[in-house]
Structures are given as structure tokens and as C-alpha cells.
Amino acid sequence: MFSIFSKKKFLVDYLNGFVDIHNHILPGIDDGAKTIEDTMLLLNSFSEIGITNFIATPHIMDNYYPNTPHSIQRALAIVKNELNKKNLKNIKIEAAAEHMIDANFENLLEHLEVMPIKKQYLLIEMSYLQASLNFTNALEKIRNNHFFPILAHPERYHYLHNTSKYSQYKNTGVLFQLNLLSLGNYYGSEVTKVAHNLLDKNLIDFVGTDVHNQKQLEALKTIKITERHIKQLEPIIEKTTYNFG
């Protein structure tokens, strides 16, 4: 007889070799790692669970984190230099960005001051308070510039919950990236419920950690998920690694 108390398994046991396409591990340029020491501690902790391949995605957010390709590449160079000094050749790291769809985004896009993932994909986000007023226009311009938009953590936008927006966005070609922390009630039970719902509806394209600090990484290590959710996640984890590795 099937039991509702099926044994859960640790999520991190399925992340060995995973390519993390959303994180804030570059030092000193957003709300993630503050110093190169913080970065190295995070990289060491990630290595313990088998994650050694990263695409760092610091925020580009007008008036808060006005990063540029130059500032991001400079922070990346600091990390690569430290990895070389410590002879940590097993860790691979590239840089892109998480772009807030704000009043300045379309200007950045027009002047090609965005930081795509693998030259093709733009990781984008909105405020947690309300949807970006220019979201539809921004999506059109992203496509016109031959990028594929990836909406970061769609499960975390409470104003999208219980709406038809998820399907509408998918129908316009928006890809969805789920935060793995959302599977462990880290952002609250409602976000976890929506994350499961998006998985059930086969709406998630990619996953990422969105880790900013050691506390979040330690929380990731404690997450347990059911056999059903493992079966849903495994092909998405593999797809993420295949596309971006």
C-alpha cells in the first residue's frame, strides 16, 4: 500500500556535477559575497556537495546595484586570480548577470550593456512587490535582440500566484528558472507550494541555487524532497547542466 509518508531524500545528493546558473558569489558587487574570502568559503562549501561549475549572476539593478560588464568582469578576475593562486583547477566559473526589468533595463539592452548567459540567454527578474510595468515591452526587445529570456525564481512573485500569468508568460517564450531553495520552505510554505505546482505543470525549464551567503548554502544542504519531486527535478537538473556546461 502506498504511504503518504514516503521516505524523502536529500536534494544535494542529486547535484553532483550540476552547473549552477544563478548565484551571487562574486565578491563586493551586490548583496551576495562581500569579500573574496566569502567567495572562497562558498566555493569550498559548494565543492563539498559536488558543484564546481558556476555561472555567476550578480544583480544589475538601477540605483541599487548599477553593475556593468566591466565591474562584473573585474570581480570575476579577482576570483579567477585567487583560484589560480590556490591551484584550484577543478573549479570553473564564468560570469553573466541577473537583470532587473526596471526603468533602465531597455537602455542597457539597446546599448548592449547586458550580460547574457552563454551569449544567448538573459536572466531577468522583477520586483517582489509588483510586476514590472515595462515587462511586456522588455520581453519583446529581448527577443528582437535575439536573446532567450529566463525569468528567475517565478515561484517567488506572490502577485503571480493564483493567476494565469505563468501560462501567459510561457506562451510568449519566457523560460522559467526555479530556485532550489524554494523546495525547502526557505522562502515560506506558499512559495514551496507554488514551486511544486509549477513542477507538476511542467513549466520549469532550469534550476539554480540563487545562493548569496553561507547560511543559504547550509539551508540547501538540509532540503529533503519526495521521490515524485526527484523524478520531476532530475531531467531539469540534467537539462540545466547540458545547456550551460
C-alpha positions, 0 to 999 in steps of 0.5 A: 500500500502506498504511504503518504509518508514516503521516505524523502531524500536529500536534494544535494545528493542529486547535484553532483556535477550540476552547473549552477546558473544563478548565484551571487558569489562574486565578491563586493558587487551586490548583496551576495559575497562581500569579500573574496574570502566569502567567495572562497568559503562558498566555493569550498562549501559548494565543492563539498556537495559536488558543484564546481561549475558556476555561472555567476549572476550578480544583480544589475539593478538601477540605483541599487546595484548599477553593475556593468560588464566591466565591474562584473568582469573585474570581480570575476578576475579577482576570483579567477586570480585567487583560484589560480593562486590556490591551484584550484583547477577543478573549479570553473566559473564564468560570469553573466548577470541577473537583470532587473526589468526596471526603468533602465533595463531597455537602455542597457539592452539597446546599448548592449550593456547586458550580460547574457548567459552563454551569449544567448540567454538573459536572466531577468527578474522583477520586483517582489512587490509588483510586476514590472510595468515595462515587462511586456515591452522588455520581453519583446526587445529581448527577443528582437535582440535575439536573446532567450529570456529566463525569468528567475525564481517565478515561484517567488512573485506572490502577485503571480500566484493564483493567476494565469500569468505563468501560462501567459508568460510561457506562451510568449517564450519566457523560460522559467528558472526555479530556485532550489531553495524554494523546495525547502520552505526557505522562502515560506510554505506558499512559495514551496507550494507554488514551486511544486505546482509549477513542477507538476505543470511542467513549466520549469525549464532550469534550476539554480541555487540563487545562493548569496551567503553561507547560511543559504548554502547550509539551508540547501544542504538540509532540503529533503524532497519526495521521490515524485519531486526527484523524478520531476527535478532530475531531467531539469537538473540534467537539462540545466547542466547540458545547456550551460556546461 
